[in-house]
Amino acid sequence: MAVPEADFQAMQQKKRRISRRDDEGGLDSVFEKIEEVVLAAQGLTEVTSAIQELSDIVRQNRKTTLALTEEQSRNVRAAFTCLVCRGLFCP
């Protein structure tokens, strides 16, 4: 079956436009995922800092019972609270 060249070209152009729209829609979801990763990475920094602080305390007080100040206790709890519980990923 033969299709006139002009009709074939018009059909090809339409396909390209549709696929471009799909690509642009996909970029939004990629940007959302990148934002989620950045927020999660910020949470990891807090966890790393809390672990480092605890490690330093333990190194200094190897033979004593570990007692945290109220601020240290809050920092540990905040560092280990998941991002969902903090409400960062809730709509």
Secondary structure as a PSIPRED ss2 file (coil, helix, strand):
# PSIPRED VFORMAT (PSIPRED V4.0)

   1 M C   1.000  0.000  0.000
   2 A C   1.000  0.000  0.000
   3 V C   1.000  0.000  0.000
   4 P C   1.000  0.000  0.000
   5 E H   0.000  1.000  0.000
   6 A H   0.000  1.000  0.000
   7 D H   0.000  1.000  0.000
   8 F H   0.000  1.000  0.000
   9 Q H   0.000  1.000  0.000
  10 A H   0.000  1.000  0.000
  11 M H   0.000  1.000  0.000
  12 Q H   0.000  1.000  0.000
  13 Q H   0.000  1.000  0.000
  14 K H   0.000  1.000  0.000
  15 K H   0.000  1.000  0.000
  16 R H   0.000  1.000  0.000
  17 R H   0.000  1.000  0.000
  18 I H   0.000  1.000  0.000
  19 S H   0.000  1.000  0.000
  20 R H   0.000  1.000  0.000
  21 R H   0.000  1.000  0.000
  22 D H   0.000  1.000  0.000
  23 D H   0.000  1.000  0.000
  24 E H   0.000  1.000  0.000
  25 G H   0.000  1.000  0.000
  26 G H   0.000  1.000  0.000
  27 L H   0.000  1.000  0.000
  28 D H   0.000  1.000  0.000
  29 S H   0.000  1.000  0.000
  30 V H   0.000  1.000  0.000
  31 F H   0.000  1.000  0.000
  32 E H   0.000  1.000  0.000
  33 K H   0.000  1.000  0.000
  34 I H   0.000  1.000  0.000
  35 E H   0.000  1.000  0.000
  36 E H   0.000  1.000  0.000
  37 V H   0.000  1.000  0.000
  38 V H   0.000  1.000  0.000
  39 L H   0.000  1.000  0.000
  40 A H   0.000  1.000  0.000
  41 A H   0.000  1.000  0.000
  42 Q H   0.000  1.000  0.000
  43 G H   0.000  1.000  0.000
  44 L H   0.000  1.000  0.000
  45 T H   0.000  1.000  0.000
  46 E H   0.000  1.000  0.000
  47 V H   0.000  1.000  0.000
  48 T H   0.000  1.000  0.000
  49 S H   0.000  1.000  0.000
  50 A H   0.000  1.000  0.000
  51 I H   0.000  1.000  0.000
  52 Q H   0.000  1.000  0.000
  53 E H   0.000  1.000  0.000
  54 L H   0.000  1.000  0.000
  55 S H   0.000  1.000  0.000
  56 D H   0.000  1.000  0.000
  57 I H   0.000  1.000  0.000
  58 V H   0.000  1.000  0.000
  59 R H   0.000  1.000  0.000
  60 Q H   0.000  1.000  0.000
  61 N C   1.000  0.000  0.000
  62 R C   1.000  0.000  0.000
  63 K C   1.000  0.000  0.000
  64 T C   1.000  0.000  0.000
  65 T C   1.000  0.000  0.000
  66 L C   1.000  0.000  0.000
  67 A C   1.000  0.000  0.000
  68 L C   1.000  0.000  0.000
  69 T C   1.000  0.000  0.000
  70 E H   0.000  1.000  0.000
  71 E H   0.000  1.000  0.000
  72 Q H   0.000  1.000  0.000
  73 S H   0.000  1.000  0.000
  74 R H   0.000  1.000  0.000
  75 N H   0.000  1.000  0.000
  76 V H   0.000  1.000  0.000
  77 R H   0.000  1.000  0.000
  78 A H   0.000  1.000  0.000
  79 A H   0.000  1.000  0.000
  80 F H   0.000  1.000  0.000
  81 T C   1.000  0.000  0.000
  82 C C   1.000  0.000  0.000
  83 L H   0.000  1.000  0.000
  84 V H   0.000  1.000  0.000
  85 C H   0.000  1.000  0.000
  86 R H   0.000  1.000  0.000
  87 G C   1.000  0.000  0.000
  88 L C   1.000  0.000  0.000
  89 F C   1.000  0.000  0.000
  90 C C   1.000  0.000  0.000
  91 P C   1.000  0.000  0.000
